[in-house]
Every structure is written in C-alpha cells, then in structure tokens.
Amino acid sequence: MIKYYILGFFAIVVIVGLSLVGWVWGSYNNLATENQMVATSWAQVQTQYQRRFDLIPNLVNATKGILVQEQKVFGAIADARTHYAGAAAGSADQVKATSQLDGALSRLLVIMENYPELKSYQNIQNLTDELAGTENRISVARDRYNQEVLTFNNLIVRFPGNLIAHAFGFEAKTFFQADETAQAAPTVNLTN
C-alpha cells in the first residue's frame, strides 16, 4: 500500500514538474514572439522613414529650381538626412534626426503653400501627394509599433510573466515619442 502512495506522489511530482516546464516554455515563447513583433514593427517604421527620405530629394530637386532663395531649408533637410543615415538603428539619435527632418519638411511645405505657382507643376504635386501618403504611413507604423511595445511591456511587467522575463533577460521596450520641439509650429521667414 505504501508503495502505491509513493508511486502516486511521484506521479504528482512529475505532472506538476512537466506542467511547470510547459508553462515556462510557453511563457518564454510568447515573450520571444512579442519581442520579434516589436522588432518587426520598428522595422516597418524605418521602412516608411526610408521611403520618406527617398522621396524628399526628388521633391527638393523639383522645387529647388523655383525657390533658389530658400537654400537654408534645403540645407536643413540635407543635414537631417545625413544625421539619420549616420545614426544607429533605433537610437535616440535617429529619432532626433527624424524630428529635425520633420521641422525642415514642415518649413518646406509652408514655403510651397506660400508659392501657389509651385502647385501648378504636376511633378511637384505628385511628389507632394506621395509625401503626404508617406507621412500617413509613418503615423500608422508608429502607432502599430507603440501597440506592439505596449503588448510586450505588459507581458514582462505582469506576474508571473515578469519572472520569466527577468530570468531570460527580456527588458522593457521604449515607446516612440516625438521630440518636444515637434509640438511647436514651424515659423517660416521668407524675407531673408
């Protein structure tokens, strides 16, 4: 009879042990999957940034022939593109360069609004439309990235997932946040 109790106790320990291993395994895989979802979402943000950076030189070149006096804006756009290209992927420098580009691009768009004759050039209009579409795609990609970060961060801070996250070195991801200067509307002075 004692033999059956020992055998039953051993079976319970094995079942509990296997359940625990299965839970750890499943939790780890869930964290790893969400980690990859965050990385994929950030890659999509970068893809849209790249699309923007590819479109901007075409828009600048099309506009440059008409607005020679606005070399400062074109220089600011070129500087922002250079800083973005030189920044490490996903770094604060890359986000800062993106914000710098946003400011310069806003000034360019204000200039274009102040020169209605630019809108008559079909090439510029097409590029402007593409750029507006790209800006929408960037916004959507940023939102999706932040959603994935939220999902991942919730997994690693909630009990008992936080135990697995800590044991396997998963760390919280950073949300995309606009630079503080993005809250101020750009000013354009066409008298210089």
Secondary structure as UniProt FT lines:
FT   HELIX           2..64
FT   TURN            65..66
FT   HELIX           68..70
FT   HELIX           71..86
FT   TURN            89..90
FT   HELIX           92..114
FT   HELIX           116..119
FT   HELIX           122..157
FT   TURN            159..160
FT   HELIX           161..168
FT   HELIX           180..183
FT   TURN            190..191
//
